[in-house]
Amino acid sequence: MSIRTEKIQKLIKEEISLIFLHKIQDPELGLTTITKVKITPDLRSAKVYISVLDRNKREESLNKINDLSTLIRTELAHRVRLRHVPELTFFIDDSLDYVEKMENIFRKIHENDKQEDERN
């Protein structure tokens, strides 16, 4: 990946975060964070990964955000100077779920080790 592409990804992430903060003030979305942006080499499309704090509202939030994607892209076009503003596709970032799952596994292993030590 080129340095230019990385800079554009970072810029888009920051600007979309600001759009969420200032323009999209929907309480139904809850606490939504832009975690990562991956853009294609031709800069025509971008995958935007979001984290939604309330697990029960993730799908609902994702659907609502996808409905707002045209508005978000239009607002992004006003904020960044690019020849072509990429098409935005939003996805749930579940990497935090994976980390939490691994922490729980390690915690159980540690508890099992503690119990074995107490028996011996």
KOLFIRO-933511 format. One line per field, with one value per residue (C-alpha): x, y, z; chain; residue number from 1. Coordinates in Angstrom, 1 decimal, always signed. Example, Ala and Ser with C-alpha at 12.3 -4.5 7.8 and 13.67 -1.06 7.14 Angstrom:
// KOLFIRO-933511
u [+12.3,+13.7]
v [-4.5,-1.1]
w [+7.8,+7.1]
chain [A,A]
n [1,2]
This chain:
// KOLFIRO-933511
u [+0.0,+1.3,+1.9,-0.7,-3.3,-2.5,-2.8,-6.2,-7.5,-6.5,-8.1,-11.3,-11.5,-11.0,-13.5,-16.2,-15.6,-16.2,-19.3,-20.7,-19.9,-21.3,-23.8,-25.4,-26.8,-29.1,-29.5,-30.7,-27.2,-25.8,-22.0,-20.6,-16.9,-15.1,-12.3,-10.8,-11.0,-9.7,-9.6,-9.1,-5.9,-7.9,-9.5,-13.0,-14.4,-13.8,-14.7,-15.5,-15.5,-17.6,-17.8,-21.1,-21.0,-24.4,-24.2,-27.9,-28.2,-25.3,-27.3,-29.9,-27.2,-25.4,-28.6,-29.3,-25.7,-25.9,-29.1,-27.2,-24.2,-25.1,-25.5,-22.1,-20.4,-21.8,-20.6,-17.3,-17.0,-17.4,-14.7,-11.9,-10.2,-10.1,-10.7,-13.2,-14.8,-15.0,-18.2,-18.6,-19.6,-20.0,-19.2,-19.3,-15.8,-15.9,-12.2,-13.1,-15.3,-12.4,-10.2,-12.8,-13.3,-9.5,-9.4,-12.2,-10.3,-7.1,-9.0,-10.5,-7.1,-5.7,-8.5,-8.0,-4.3,-5.1,-7.4,-4.8,-2.2,-4.5,-5.2,-1.5]
v [+0.0,+3.4,+6.2,+8.3,+5.6,+5.4,+9.2,+9.2,+6.3,+8.3,+11.5,+9.7,+8.0,+11.3,+13.2,+10.5,+10.5,+14.2,+13.8,+11.3,+13.6,+16.8,+16.0,+12.7,+13.1,+10.1,+8.8,+5.4,+4.8,+4.9,+5.1,+4.5,+4.7,+4.6,+2.1,+1.6,+2.6,+0.5,+2.0,+0.3,+1.2,+3.0,+5.1,+4.4,+2.5,+2.4,-0.1,+1.7,-0.4,+0.8,-0.3,-0.1,-0.3,-1.8,-5.3,-5.6,-2.6,-3.4,-4.6,-1.9,+0.7,-0.7,-0.6,+3.0,+4.0,+2.4,+4.3,+7.5,+6.6,+9.0,+11.8,+10.9,+10.7,+14.1,+15.6,+14.0,+15.5,+18.9,+18.3,+16.6,+17.6,+14.5,+14.1,+11.3,+10.6,+6.9,+4.9,+4.1,+0.7,+0.2,-3.0,-3.9,-4.2,-7.2,-7.3,-6.2,-9.2,-11.4,-9.7,-10.1,-13.8,-14.4,-12.6,-14.8,-17.9,-16.7,-15.9,-19.4,-21.0,-18.8,-19.8,-23.5,-23.2,-21.5,-24.3,-26.9,-25.1,-25.0,-28.7,-29.5]
w [+0.0,-0.9,+1.5,-0.4,+0.1,+3.8,+4.2,+2.3,+4.5,+7.6,+6.3,+5.4,+8.8,+10.6,+8.5,+8.8,+12.6,+12.6,+10.4,+12.9,+15.8,+14.4,+11.6,+12.5,+16.0,+16.1,+19.6,+18.2,+16.8,+20.4,+20.8,+17.3,+16.5,+13.2,+13.8,+10.4,+6.7,+3.9,+0.4,-2.9,-4.8,-7.4,-4.6,-6.0,-3.0,+0.7,+3.4,+6.6,+9.8,+12.7,+16.3,+18.1,+21.9,+22.3,+20.8,+20.5,+18.3,+15.9,+12.9,+13.4,+13.6,+10.5,+8.5,+9.5,+8.7,+5.3,+4.7,+5.5,+3.4,+0.6,+3.0,+4.6,+1.3,+0.2,+3.4,+3.0,-0.5,+1.0,+3.5,+1.5,-1.7,-3.8,-7.5,-6.7,-3.3,-2.9,-2.5,+1.2,+2.4,+6.2,+8.1,+11.8,+13.3,+15.6,+16.4,+20.0,+20.3,+19.4,+21.9,+24.6,+23.7,+24.0,+27.4,+28.7,+27.5,+29.2,+32.4,+32.5,+31.9,+34.7,+37.1,+36.2,+36.9,+40.3,+41.3,+40.4,+42.4,+45.4,+45.2,+45.2]
chain [A,A,A,A,A,A,A,A,A,A,A,A,A,A,A,A,A,A,A,A,A,A,A,A,A,A,A,A,A,A,A,A,A,A,A,A,A,A,A,A,A,A,A,A,A,A,A,A,A,A,A,A,A,A,A,A,A,A,A,A,A,A,A,A,A,A,A,A,A,A,A,A,A,A,A,A,A,A,A,A,A,A,A,A,A,A,A,A,A,A,A,A,A,A,A,A,A,A,A,A,A,A,A,A,A,A,A,A,A,A,A,A,A,A,A,A,A,A,A,A]
n [1,2,3,4,5,6,7,8,9,10,11,12,13,14,15,16,17,18,19,20,21,22,23,24,25,26,27,28,29,30,31,32,33,34,35,36,37,38,39,40,41,42,43,44,45,46,47,48,49,50,51,52,53,54,55,56,57,58,59,60,61,62,63,64,65,66,67,68,69,70,71,72,73,74,75,76,77,78,79,80,81,82,83,84,85,86,87,88,89,90,91,92,93,94,95,96,97,98,99,100,101,102,103,104,105,106,107,108,109,110,111,112,113,114,115,116,117,118,119,120]
